[in-house]
Every structure is written in structure tokens, then in C-alpha cells.
Amino acid sequence: MAGERSTRNRVARSILDHGPSTVAELAGRLGLTQAAVRRHLDALVADDVVEARKQRVYGTRTRGRPAKVFALTDCGRDAFEQSYDKLAVDALRWIAEREGGQAVAAFARARVAAQARAYRKAIEAAAPGKRTEALAKALSADGYAATARSAPLPRKGEQLCQHHCPVVHVAEEFPQLCEAETEIFAELLGTHVQRLATIAHGDGVCTTFIPKMSQNDHRSTNASASTAGRNPA
């Protein structure tokens, strides 16, 4: 099975290195039979790593059906090395050097506020006792793999746990991203919250404590929170 995956990765890598390729071209480059290449391509298509296209013909078109080529999908390209984290860190360093840390914080708040529009709709549609759970589901839709659960005693309230952070490598250097996120959680839930742990700080899960709200608190959920916990990083 590992050998199959390794060969499949070689097929995808060959398409990345050489561009859209026919079965015959892939077989020639990789030293495989065309039947073996087709089998691996079928699996890669099923996994949305590659897609079949008609080959573009430049100049006079010959008779017969245009050859089919296989190209990487966006999903397939994302599986290979990317420099998005480095680009983001470089951009924020540039901002910090020229405008200072407050500019980075302002960027972080604006970024999270834009994301929070969808979160706010989900929270407002939820029952009072289900708002943390609604926020967790909205975060999961953005790739944070979030869950909500009762906080362990003696704390009274809930814990919002984010098991994945798509921007962890950037947040390691710029904790303003975590701080802005914590502030927006407080605003959305209408209560103070406390960030207990972050993946960027070396913890296994980003954990935010949301204290149990009274009925009066639930009625004023849309009000801004007076304080927000800070990221320990």
C-alpha cells in the first residue's frame, strides 16, 4: 500500500514538474506501463488531486480525437510545498518595521472582524445555551476543527477548543493574531473570555474559557465585552 502511495506521489510530482501530461508522457518519464499510470491517475482523479483536460493544440490540428492530458487541481497543488506562511510573516515584519506593532494589531483585528461576520450570524441564530457550540461549528467551517464542551470543575462555564490553527506559524511570531481572535470571541459571545492555551504558544489545543452567563447576560449578548483574555504567548 505504501508503494502504491509512493508511485502515486511520483505521478503527481511529475505533473507538477512538467505541466499537464498525457498517459504516454507520464509512462515514459516514470518508467511505468501506461496501464499502471492510468490506474494511478484514476485514483488521483477520485481524490481531486488531478483532473483530465483536452490537450491544447497549437498550429494545425491533426485528425483524430485530441489527446487527453492530466493537470493538477488547486487541491493537488496545495499538497506540495507552499510559501504562504513565509510570505505572511515577511509582510507582517515589513508592516511592524515601518509602522510598529500597533499596525500589526490593527491588521489582526480587521482580519478577524471580517471572518466574524459569518460567526455572528451563526451565534445570533442559536439558542442562548448553544452559542458557544454555534461558534465552534462556524470556526470548524473555516478549518479550525473546533469543539465546545463543559469546562472542568471548579470552573463554571464552557471551553472552546480549536484543535487546528491554519495560521499557527504566523501566530508564533505575531501573537496579535491570537489576541484579536480572543477579543472577537468576547464580543460575539457578549461576555469576558479567557484564553488558557494556544497552539502557537506550544500547547496542543487552543483553549478559551467562556464563563457561564446569567439570564441578564444572555439578553445582552450583542453588547461588547468589557474585557478580553490575552494570549499567553
Secondary structure, DSSP 8 states (H G I E B T S, - for coil): -HHHHHHHHHHHHHHHHH-SB-HHHHHHHHT--HHHHHHHHHHHHHTTSEEEEE----SS--SS---EEEEE-HHHHHTS---HHHHHHHHHHHHHHHH-HHHHHHHHHHHHHHHHHHHHHHHHHS-GGGHHHHHHHHHHHTT--EEEEE--TT--EEEEEES--TTHHHHTT-THHHHHHHHHHHHHHTS--EEEE-GGGT-SSEEEEEE---HHHHHTTTS--S-------
